[in-house]
Every structure is written in structure tokens, then in C-alpha cells.
Amino acid sequence: MKLDPAIIRALSISPTNTTVASHGGSGFTSTSKITSKLPDGSEKCYFLKIANEAESELMFAGEHASLNALHTIPSLCPKSFAHGKLEKSAGHFLVTDFLEMGGISRLSSSRDSEEKGSGLSLAQKLAKLHNTPAQVPEGHDRPMFGFPVPTCCGDTVQENDWTESWADFYANHRLLAILKKSERTNGKDNPLRAMVEKTAREVVPRLIGDSHLNNGKGVTPVVVHGDLWSGNKGRGRIGGQGAVEDVVFDPSACYAHGEYELGIMRMFGGFGGNFLKEYHQICPKTEPVGEYEDRVSLYELYHHLNHHAIFGGGYKSGAMSIMRELTRKFGAKSEI
């Protein structure tokens, strides 16, 4: 396999000192491991994704930006080096650090005792990430909710327009936006629309409104992975070097309320009570703490709706159940 010239230029590597081998794969991308010998004699390993779908340019741009936003904690995820259009064939590419995955026994070796790594668990890394305020985006005078580019959660394109209010962002760019996609793929559904609109109009401002959270101080935007289910975490060596670390991959990032991350983590499991206990020792629950479980349910709702929009089927019932309970407790006729 030969590397496309666009990839060679993007990485500034020598084609004569570089090898490429197929590695893994998925339904819509071809994936490879690039090994390049550097001028100092060392080797650098990269992970290459190539896709021909029309959406691949947007998808790879979003993943590139997401990985590098998460790389605020360098041991948390691979770094992305480049993305773009192939020169010699149709399609687009994304190149990141190669992530050598596997069980601790397979990856461990004598060098691990010499390379101590970060010493942080995944819970500690995630909490540290969620304690790091977002930077002020260009053209604004304060941190904002959103992201510089659209991102993809599954095959859902998420528009991330900069928004000052977290409640407004979540209502408009997550709940109401995914409702529109659901109606495009599954057809008009009046009961579902009525419940989503009621939740966005009544529950969102009362439960996560800026004047309500943290005694009226609101929340500070932080970067979140955005699609952190158990299949997007593991243990491995970033770049195939260093100590074995808890890592994440395939993000769909945005600048959000840190607790937004916990919605999909709860939906699919894989993060037990000890994980959350360790996480919250560093990143405390937002006030009012008594509404924490309801906030996480509200954030889980988006992923039920997203899975319904993509796959249909039984995900609607989960979404409706969450919305009925939240509107009962926080709807316009409820009492707090």
C-alpha cells in the first residue's frame, strides 16, 4: 500500500522510510498503521483512517478538532495530526497517534517500570478535563458553549454554534435538533414532538437554567468527549510508546456542562459507582446537588433520542419515559 501524497505532505515524512499496513477497520472507513523512520533513527507510528462517503470530510474535521481539544490532558487520548482530501483518489483522510490497545498483561513489559506514565486513572483524567475552563473563542469576550466545527455522534451531524447560555444550547442544538433528524428518518411523530418541545421549553430552563445552577452563577463551559460509552475507552499506549494508560477515542466533543458527559455513560453502563466516586472527589456535583440525578437523566435523554433517530425501534420508549418523569417533576404545572 502506498501513501497518498497529501498524507505524506501533511505529516512531513519520507515515503522511502515509511511503511503502511492494514490495521483494524470499520463499516465505512479503511484503517491502517503508518510506521515512519525519523532522521534521528527513531520510529513514529500513526493511525490512518480513509473514507469515501460524502460526510467523511465533515466527520474527520470534527474528530480532528475533538481529539485535540481533549488532548488538553495529553495522556487521555491520541493526538490528531492532520485531516484532508486525498490527492490521488476520492475520499478524505485523518491521521492520529497510533493507539496500541490491549490488556495490561499483553502490553506490559519491563520498560513499564521505567516509564511511569501519568499515574492517573480514567476517572481522574476525566475530572481534570472537566475542571479545565474552555478558552474564549475568537470573536467573543468570554467562554461559550458550542464548538468551532460540527461534530458527528454516530452519523448524526451536530451543529455547535457558539451560544452564551448552556440551557439554550442544550435545548436548541441537542434536543430540538435531534427531533428534526428523527422526523426526517422516522416520519412525523406528534406525541414525541410534543414531549420534546415541552421538555425543551419547560424542563430545561428550570433544571439547567443559568440562573438556577450553582446558586445563580451558572456553569463554566468545559470540553467533553460527547460520546463516552464503554466502547470508546480502553487501555493502551499512545503512539505505541510509554506506559500503559487509561485512554478514550472516537470523541464527538463540544464545550458543555461537565455533567453532560455522564448521560451517555449512564445509558450504556461500564462506569460503576467507584468510578463516579473517584470522579466526583475531584469534580464535585453541580448545585443543587439534590437535582443531580435528574440532570443526568436529562442529558441521557439526548442519546436515547439520537439512537432513535439513527436506529428507530425501542429507543423511543426510553426517551418518552425520561421525559414523562422530568415533566412531572419540572414541568410548568409542577412544584419544585
BELJO-V733364 format. One record per residue. N is the residue number from 1. PHI is phi in radians with two decimals (none if undefined). Layout:
n->N phi->PHI
n->N phi->PHI
This chain:
n->1 phi->none
n->2 phi->-1.83
n->3 phi->-1.36
n->4 phi->-1.12
n->5 phi->-0.97
n->6 phi->-1.11
n->7 phi->-1.26
n->8 phi->-1.04
n->9 phi->-1.15
n->10 phi->-1.09
n->11 phi->-1.66
n->12 phi->0.94
n->13 phi->-2.02
n->14 phi->-1.56
n->15 phi->-1.12
n->16 phi->-1.33
n->17 phi->-1.92
n->18 phi->-2.30
n->19 phi->-2.12
n->20 phi->-2.32
n->21 phi->-2.41
n->22 phi->-1.03
n->23 phi->-2.60
n->24 phi->1.20
n->25 phi->2.58
n->26 phi->-2.59
n->27 phi->-1.18
n->28 phi->-2.24
n->29 phi->-2.29
n->30 phi->-1.74
n->31 phi->-2.22
n->32 phi->-2.53
n->33 phi->-1.84
n->34 phi->-1.80
n->35 phi->-2.11
n->36 phi->-2.14
n->37 phi->-1.50
n->38 phi->-1.53
n->39 phi->-0.98
n->40 phi->-1.46
n->41 phi->1.63
n->42 phi->-1.40
n->43 phi->-2.00
n->44 phi->-2.16
n->45 phi->-1.92
n->46 phi->-2.16
n->47 phi->-1.96
n->48 phi->-2.02
n->49 phi->-2.01
n->50 phi->-2.29
n->51 phi->-2.48
n->52 phi->-1.83
n->53 phi->-1.07
n->54 phi->-1.07
n->55 phi->-1.44
n->56 phi->-1.13
n->57 phi->-1.09
n->58 phi->-1.15
n->59 phi->-1.08
n->60 phi->-1.24
n->61 phi->-1.09
n->62 phi->-1.18
n->63 phi->-1.18
n->64 phi->-1.02
n->65 phi->-1.17
n->66 phi->-1.14
n->67 phi->-1.04
n->68 phi->-1.29
n->69 phi->-1.23
n->70 phi->-1.17
n->71 phi->-1.21
n->72 phi->-0.92
n->73 phi->-1.86
n->74 phi->-1.00
n->75 phi->-1.48
n->76 phi->-1.45
n->77 phi->-2.75
n->78 phi->-1.10
n->79 phi->-1.55
n->80 phi->-1.72
n->81 phi->-1.77
n->82 phi->-2.90
n->83 phi->-2.61
n->84 phi->2.91
n->85 phi->-1.61
n->86 phi->-1.19
n->87 phi->-1.63
n->88 phi->-1.67
n->89 phi->-2.66
n->90 phi->-1.27
n->91 phi->1.99
n->92 phi->-2.32
n->93 phi->-2.32
n->94 phi->-2.44
n->95 phi->-2.16
n->96 phi->-2.25
n->97 phi->-0.96
n->98 phi->-1.30
n->99 phi->-1.90
n->100 phi->-1.42
n->101 phi->-1.72
n->102 phi->2.62
n->103 phi->-1.16
n->104 phi->-1.09
n->105 phi->-1.20
n->106 phi->-1.25
n->107 phi->-1.49
n->108 phi->-1.23
n->109 phi->-2.72
n->110 phi->-1.09
n->111 phi->-1.24
n->112 phi->-1.06
n->113 phi->-1.22
n->114 phi->-1.58
n->115 phi->-1.96
n->116 phi->-1.38
n->117 phi->1.21
n->118 phi->-1.35
n->119 phi->1.31
n->120 phi->-1.84
n->121 phi->-1.36
n->122 phi->-1.10
n->123 phi->-1.07
n->124 phi->-1.19
n->125 phi->-1.14
n->126 phi->-1.15
n->127 phi->-1.11
n->128 phi->-1.10
n->129 phi->-1.06
n->130 phi->-1.37
n->131 phi->-1.73
n->132 phi->-1.78
n->133 phi->-1.07
n->134 phi->-1.17
n->135 phi->-1.32
n->136 phi->-1.32
n->137 phi->-1.23
n->138 phi->-1.01
n->139 phi->1.57
n->140 phi->-2.19
n->141 phi->-1.97
n->142 phi->-2.71
n->143 phi->-1.05
n->144 phi->-2.23
n->145 phi->-1.56
n->146 phi->2.38
n->147 phi->-2.90
n->148 phi->-1.13
n->149 phi->-2.39
n->150 phi->-1.12
n->151 phi->-2.26
n->152 phi->-2.05
n->153 phi->-1.98
n->154 phi->1.16
n->155 phi->-1.77
n->156 phi->-1.45
n->157 phi->-1.43
n->158 phi->-1.81
n->159 phi->-1.37
n->160 phi->-2.15
n->161 phi->-0.95
n->162 phi->-1.02
n->163 phi->-2.41
n->164 phi->-1.28
n->165 phi->-1.72
n->166 phi->-1.13
n->167 phi->-1.05
n->168 phi->-1.12
n->169 phi->-1.07
n->170 phi->-1.15
n->171 phi->-1.13
n->172 phi->-1.52
n->173 phi->-1.67
n->174 phi->-2.14
n->175 phi->-1.15
n->176 phi->-1.24
n->177 phi->-1.19
n->178 phi->-1.29
n->179 phi->-1.08
n->180 phi->-1.07
n->181 phi->-1.14
n->182 phi->-1.02
n->183 phi->-1.24
n->184 phi->-1.21
n->185 phi->-1.61
n->186 phi->-1.92
n->187 phi->1.59
n->188 phi->-1.13
n->189 phi->-2.43
n->190 phi->-1.08
n->191 phi->-1.09
n->192 phi->-1.14
n->193 phi->-1.04
n->194 phi->-1.08
n->195 phi->-1.26
n->196 phi->-1.14
n->197 phi->-1.11
n->198 phi->-1.14
n->199 phi->-1.11
n->200 phi->-1.16
n->201 phi->-1.42
n->202 phi->-1.93
n->203 phi->-1.30
n->204 phi->-0.97
n->205 phi->-1.13
n->206 phi->-1.34
n->207 phi->-1.65
n->208 phi->-2.23
n->209 phi->-1.10
n->210 phi->-1.09
n->211 phi->-1.40
n->212 phi->-1.75
n->213 phi->-1.30
n->214 phi->0.90
n->215 phi->0.99
n->216 phi->1.58
n->217 phi->-1.52
n->218 phi->1.25
n->219 phi->-2.15
n->220 phi->-1.59
n->221 phi->-1.08
n->222 phi->-2.33
n->223 phi->-1.37
n->224 phi->-2.13
n->225 phi->-1.09
n->226 phi->1.63
n->227 phi->-2.53
n->228 phi->-1.57
n->229 phi->-1.72
n->230 phi->-1.09
n->231 phi->-1.33
n->232 phi->-1.92
n->233 phi->-2.41
n->234 phi->-3.11
n->235 phi->-2.23
n->236 phi->-3.06
n->237 phi->-1.85
n->238 phi->-1.31
n->239 phi->1.31
n->240 phi->1.22
n->241 phi->-2.28
n->242 phi->1.38
n->243 phi->-1.41
n->244 phi->-1.21
n->245 phi->-2.25
n->246 phi->-1.25
n->247 phi->-2.38
n->248 phi->-2.25
n->249 phi->-2.73
n->250 phi->0.87
n->251 phi->-1.41
n->252 phi->-2.37
n->253 phi->-1.31
n->254 phi->-2.82
n->255 phi->-1.62
n->256 phi->-2.57
n->257 phi->-1.24
n->258 phi->-0.97
n->259 phi->-1.19
n->260 phi->-0.99
n->261 phi->-1.00
n->262 phi->-1.31
n->263 phi->-1.09
n->264 phi->-1.29
n->265 phi->-1.08
n->266 phi->-1.26
n->267 phi->-1.01
n->268 phi->-1.87
n->269 phi->1.27
n->270 phi->1.64
n->271 phi->-2.27
n->272 phi->-1.42
n->273 phi->-1.08
n->274 phi->-1.15
n->275 phi->-1.04
n->276 phi->-1.20
n->277 phi->-1.08
n->278 phi->-1.14
n->279 phi->-1.07
n->280 phi->-1.33
n->281 phi->-1.16
n->282 phi->-1.75
n->283 phi->-2.09
n->284 phi->-1.10
n->285 phi->-1.12
n->286 phi->-1.19
n->287 phi->-1.41
n->288 phi->-1.37
n->289 phi->-1.06
n->290 phi->-1.11
n->291 phi->-1.82
n->292 phi->-0.96
n->293 phi->-1.08
n->294 phi->-1.19
n->295 phi->-1.12
n->296 phi->-1.12
n->297 phi->-1.09
n->298 phi->-1.09
n->299 phi->-1.28
n->300 phi->-1.12
n->301 phi->-0.91
n->302 phi->-0.98
n->303 phi->-1.31
n->304 phi->-1.10
n->305 phi->-1.13
n->306 phi->-1.12
n->307 phi->-1.17
n->308 phi->-1.15
n->309 phi->-1.11
n->310 phi->-1.47
n->311 phi->-1.93
n->312 phi->1.22
n->313 phi->1.16
n->314 phi->-1.31
n->315 phi->-1.16
n->316 phi->-1.10
n->317 phi->-1.12
n->318 phi->-1.11
n->319 phi->-1.12
n->320 phi->-1.11
n->321 phi->-1.08
n->322 phi->-1.08
n->323 phi->-1.19
n->324 phi->-1.06
n->325 phi->-1.18
n->326 phi->-1.20
n->327 phi->-1.25
n->328 phi->-1.10
n->329 phi->-1.52
n->330 phi->-2.21
n->331 phi->-1.22
n->332 phi->-1.05
n->333 phi->-1.63
n->334 phi->-1.47
n->335 phi->-2.05
n->336 phi->-1.67
